[in-house]
Amino acid sequence: MLSGRGPSAESRGSHCASPIPGVSTDALAQGPDMPRQSQRSRIAEAALRCFAEQGHDATRVKHIAEHAGVAESALYRHYPSKEAIAHELYAEFLAGYSQRLQRLQRSPNRPSGSCVPWSP
């Protein structure tokens, strides 16, 4: 519950790290629960942190929403499920990894034989 009333995430025994560094829970709780792009990125960052700390299976949507500073309903406006968040994070990671490999392959300074084009 991030309405500014009731126990904080810390006193409720929350399962993953504190919300966004440098942003207070009170600041996150202000304002209406409206879908915003900034919420989407906070949700993804909080999910990544929770997945890394306790694993996908042990992480609950409630934990992600709590640590993103949004209501569960706001989370569901951006993502249909916890699995959808994990899928997006995985796709972003693979896209970045692929781009780094492609840059390495084109680099004139790459170690000899380190990156050979693959063909099926």
CORPEUR-V547593 format. One record per residue. RES is the residue in one letter. SS is DSSP state (H for helix, E for strand, C for the rest). Layout:
RES SS
RES SS
This chain:
M C
L C
S C
G C
R C
G C
P C
S C
A C
E C
S C
R C
G C
S C
H C
C C
A C
S C
P C
I C
P C
G C
V C
S C
T H
D H
A H
L H
A H
Q C
G C
P C
D C
M C
P C
R C
Q H
S H
Q H
R H
S H
R H
I H
A H
E H
A H
A H
L H
R H
C H
F H
A H
E H
Q H
G C
H C
D C
A C
T C
R C
V H
K H
H H
I H
A H
E H
H H
A H
G C
V C
A C
E H
S H
A H
L H
Y H
R H
H H
Y C
P C
S C
K H
E H
A H
I H
A H
H H
E H
L H
Y H
A H
E H
F H
L H
A H
G H
Y H
S H
Q H
R H
L H
Q H
R H
L H
Q H
R H
S C
P C
N C
R C
P C
S C
G C
S C
C C
V C
P C
W C
S C
P C
